[in-house]
Amino acid sequence: SSSTSSSSMSMSSEEEVMDAELLAWAEKNKCALFQENVRVGESADGLRGLYATKFIPRGGLIFSVPRTSVIACETVGTLREEIEYKTGPINDVEFMLVYLALELEKGEESEWSAYIKSLPTVSDFHLHPLMFSQQPEYWTVIQGTNVAWKLVGALQSIDALYHRISPYIRLKKRDLLWAYLVLTTRSISKPQDSPSSPSPSSPSSSSSSSS
């Protein structure tokens, strides 16, 4: 991908520490960020992100991430087997939600801690449509629409997954909600040779990963 955007940077010391930890984690895990072209920072209107510091040609490489540093179904160990032994089969999206929720709960003990700390919290997602049900000023606008029905369906799927998993694995429903918000805004899907079980939040022919 390419970008020609640039911005003046103004970050708090807390954000600078968090970004430094993330970059150190990325370097340790053999991720390559080409910092002569980009930098992590915040725009004048408060949007944090990766900004170009000089022109990047079309097709120019901005960063690279080895497969082992991607949170994906095939890279996170045997937890899925342990879950399915107790609950029966779960699809890729359900597994990723549970995995992310459990890693969030681990805090600093998670191998993904530096990355997870750089992600938005549930509160940061207050303008995500899924959060509108908790905000009457927004919900009254969309109530009764197809959008509202889809949001209700997504919340019901999170609730159903929680009640299915929680008797066997200790986790918080709010962490599952956070995982859903992260997975639906900060992940990519790749085609699979054989489809997985259908999910309300994802096509059955794709496998989600977060990076």
Disulfide bonds with the S-S distance in Angstrom:
none
